[in-house]
Amino acid sequence: MPDDIYADPIPAATLVLFRARGSAPPDLLIVERAAAMAFAGGALVFPGGRVDAEDRALALRDLPRDEHGAARIAAIREMIEEAGIAVGLVPMPDVVQLAAIRAALHHGAPLAGLLDAHGLRLDPAALTPFARWCPRHANMRIFDTMFFVARLPEGAAEPEVDATENSRAFWASAQTVIDEADAGRATIIFPTRRNLERLARFATFEEAVADAARHGTPMITPWTEARDGTDYLCIPEDAGYPVTAEPLSGARRA
């Protein structure tokens, strides 16, 4: 297939936020994309979005040695914009500060100036790189997405949906989201499902971090492969995912 049918990948970041529930599997923060959105409309996803120019500029200023600096900052910013939760900032902004920062971000203010104005700084160690996905879709936008995992900070606000890109925000275990999709009550795209299946194996946030350390973040680009007359969408066998193929007919890619 000629390369010119593929768009240049758009750098993006997403954040998988863990909330401990005692001996029960941890909850993850999930948002439902607004049905009208061009990408993954109506699907359940983790908060995230594009890496923008201001994210790159702030990374050069504050995280110059961090290879994932711009993506890390984008994940922090998007979590504030989409769910109203501050992760990776010190000290933790209070309710008034966070509301002001979120409102300013929604009006296009750069995060760097907002951090300076409120006496905040980045805490990059709060976010652990977990995976990197870059699906190739012919004649469609392609996102090169870094997935991070983080623990819900103590005293963090409850999620509050932005009501623009997303229509709902809620906590659920990874297996619960999978079960909802299998029952036809929810939609999840291929990368989200594979990551939920991987995340469903972890009883704690620490287990997720350890698994990320074992496997690193090689770029995962699914491919189509015929098996016994059926086309499957496949990913590598050695990247930490318990399910590495799904019939193409049932896979939602975007």
N, C-alpha and C positions, 0 to 999 in steps of 0.2 A: 504494500500500500504506500503511495507516495507520501513523503514527509510534509508536503505543503498543504495537506488537508488537516494538519494538526496545528493548533494555535500555540504560541509560546506559553509555557507554564506561568501562572500567576502565583507568586509567593503568598502563602497563607499560614495561619496558625490556629490551633484549637486547643482548648483546655478541658481536661477531664478532672472534675473536682470531686474529691472523695469526702463523704461524711460518715464517720464511724457510728455503728449502731450496736455497740456491745458485742455480744456473741453472734449476732446476725450478720449476713453479708453487708458490706458497706453500701450506702446509697451513692449514686452518682447524680450530678446535676444535668438534667436533660431539658432542652428547649424544643418546641415544635415550630418549625418554619412556617411563616405565613403562606397560605395556599397560593397567593399571587406571585411569590418569589420565583425568579427564573431558574435559580439553582436549588434543587431539592425542595421545591415547594410542597408544603404539607408534611414533610418528613420530620422524624425525631432525630436530633443531632446534638452534639456537644457545642457549647458556646464557642464562637470563633469567627474569623473573617480574614480579609486580605491584610498583608503587611503593607503599610503605606509609607510615603516618603518621610513623614515625621517620625515614624517608628525607626527607620534607618538612621535618621539624623540623631535621634536620642541614643541609639545604640552606639554610634560612633563617639558620642560625648561621654556616656556613662558606662558602657560595657564594651570597650574597644577590643578586648581580648576574647570575647565570648562569640564563638562561631554561630551560635543560635540567638545572639542578642536581639536582633530586630524582630525575629519571630516570637521570642519570649515577651518582648514589650507589646507586640500586637495581641498576644494571648491575654496579657494583663489588661490592656485597654478594652478589648472586646468583652471580657468578663464584666467590666464595669458598665459598659454601654448596654449590653444585652440583658444582664441579670442584676445589676446594681450591687455586686459583691466585689470587694477589694481583696485581691490576692497578690502577694509579691511586692507589697509596699510597706515601708516602715517609717514612722510608727503607723499603726492602723488608723486610718482617718475616721473621725467620728461621723455621726449620722449627718450632721449639717455639712461638713466638708465633703463627704461622699456624694451627697445630693448635688452640691454645687459643681463638683468635678464632673459628675455624670451629665448634668445639664449642659455644661460648657463643651464637653466632648460631642454631644449631640448637635451642638451648633458649630462644630468644626474647629474648636480650639485645640492646638497641639498639646499632647500630654506633658511634654517637657516643661512648658511654662506653668502648667497647673501644679505640677509637683513642686516647682520652685516657689510658687505663690503660697502653697500650703505647708511648706517645710517638710516635704516628704522625699524619700529616696527609694530607689529600686532595691529589691531583695531577690536577685536572680536565683539564689539557691532554693527558693520556695517552689520553683517549677522544675520538674525533672523531665528531660526529653524521653519520650516513650516510643514514638514511631514516626516514620516519614512516609507519606503516600503521595504518589504522583500518577494517577490514572491517565491513560491516553484515550480520549474520546474524539473520533473523527468529526470535524466541523463543529466542535463545541468548545466552550471555555475549559481550560485545563488548570487545575489548582495543584501546586506543589506544597503540600500541607505538612507542617510539623505538629505532631501531637505531643502535648505535655500532660503530665499528671501532677496534681497538687492536693494538699490536705486543706479542708475548710478551716480558715483561721478561727481561733477562739474569739467569740464575741462578734463574729461576722453577722451581717444583716441577713434576713430571709430573702430569697431571690424574688425580684420583682420584674416581670417581663417588660420589655421596652415597647411592645404593642405596635411595632413598625415592621421590622424584619421577622419577628417571632410573635406567635399568638398565645403561647403558654410556656411556663417554666415550672418544673417540678422535680422532686427527688424520687429516685427509684433504683433498685438494684439492677445490675446488668442483666441478670436472668429474667427479671420481671419485664424489662423492655423487650427482650427477645420473645418471651411468651406472648406479649401483647401483639407483636408483629405476626407471630405464627398463628394467632387466633383471628387475624384479619382486622384487628382493632387499631393498628398503628402501621406506619410505613417507615422503613429504615433503608438507607442506601447501602450498597455493597461494602464500602470501607467502614461505615459505622457498625454494620452487623459483624464484620470480622473482628473489629476491635472490642465490641461488646462480648463476643464469645471468648476472647482472650481475657478480658477483664473479669468475666464471670468466674474464672478459676481462682481468684484471689480473695482470701478471707480478710485481708488487711491492706492498708495503703503500703505498708512496708514490703509486702510480697510483690506488689506491682513495681515498686522501685527496684527490688532485687531482680525481677524478671527483665526489666529494662536494661539493667547493667549487664546481664548475661547476653542479651541479644543485640544491644546497640540499636542504632536507627538507620539501617540500610534503606535506600529508597525502594519502595514497593510499587511496582507498576504491573497491575494485573494484565494477563494475556488470555486469549481464547484458544482452547485446545479441544480437539474432537476426541471423545472417548466412547467406544462402542456405539458410534453413530449419533452421539449426543454432544452438542457443543457445551463446554464448561468454561466459566470464568475462573482463572486460577491465579494463585499467588505462590511465592516460594515456600518450600517445606520447612526451611530452617530459620524462619524469622520469628518464631514464638507463637504462631497462631494454631489453635487446635483444629480448625476447619480451613482447608486451603483450596477448596474448589466448590463451586455452586453451579448448577445448570444455568446456562445463559438465559434461558427462557424465563426464569424466575427471579433473576437478579436485577434490581433497580440500580442504575449506575449514576443517575443525577436527577 
